[in-house]
């Protein structure tokens, strides 16, 4: 009998979009999440400050992994994010949302000393 146990594997954070793009081809789903900055005045438009891409369900050595790429220090982040969305939409597995990556509370409590 094979004894299987689910374990938490944190996402692998990538440093380049080209690496993420090659992995996104193999992902079950690619999730993008724009984060906006709202200035102190209510009449100011929201500005994109961070753009997170997550490739979920990438199989490596019979293990499903999650890969993440974050853009947050680009001068023209709006245009860069738009180009990336157009590029990844061609894959047919792109959705807007977020991926919960924290460990479940029960698992955290079980590890408490």
ChimeraX attribute file (.defattr): number of C-alpha atoms within 10 A of each C-alpha:
attribute: neighborCount
match mode: 1-to-1
recipient: residues
	/A:1	3
	/A:2	4
	/A:3	4
	/A:4	6
	/A:5	6
	/A:6	5
	/A:7	8
	/A:8	11
	/A:9	13
	/A:10	13
	/A:11	16
	/A:12	13
	/A:13	14
	/A:14	14
	/A:15	12
	/A:16	11
	/A:17	15
	/A:18	10
	/A:19	12
	/A:20	18
	/A:21	16
	/A:22	10
	/A:23	17
	/A:24	25
	/A:25	16
	/A:26	16
	/A:27	21
	/A:28	14
	/A:29	19
	/A:30	27
	/A:31	19
	/A:32	24
	/A:33	16
	/A:34	18
	/A:35	14
	/A:36	13
	/A:37	11
	/A:38	14
	/A:39	11
	/A:40	7
	/A:41	7
	/A:42	8
	/A:43	8
	/A:44	9
	/A:45	11
	/A:46	12
	/A:47	14
	/A:48	16
	/A:49	17
	/A:50	18
	/A:51	19
	/A:52	17
	/A:53	28
	/A:54	26
	/A:55	27
	/A:56	21
	/A:57	17
	/A:58	19
	/A:59	14
	/A:60	9
	/A:61	7
	/A:62	7
	/A:63	10
	/A:64	13
	/A:65	17
	/A:66	22
	/A:67	21
	/A:68	21
	/A:69	21
	/A:70	18
	/A:71	17
	/A:72	13
	/A:73	10
	/A:74	12
	/A:75	9
	/A:76	9
	/A:77	17
	/A:78	15
	/A:79	11
	/A:80	13
	/A:81	20
	/A:82	10
	/A:83	11
	/A:84	14
	/A:85	16
	/A:86	11
	/A:87	11
	/A:88	18
	/A:89	12
	/A:90	9
	/A:91	14
	/A:92	10
	/A:93	15
	/A:94	21
	/A:95	14
	/A:96	11
	/A:97	13
	/A:98	13
	/A:99	14
	/A:100	6
	/A:101	11
	/A:102	11
	/A:103	12
	/A:104	10
	/A:105	8
	/A:106	8
	/A:107	11
	/A:108	10
	/A:109	9
	/A:110	8
	/A:111	7
	/A:112	6
	/A:113	4
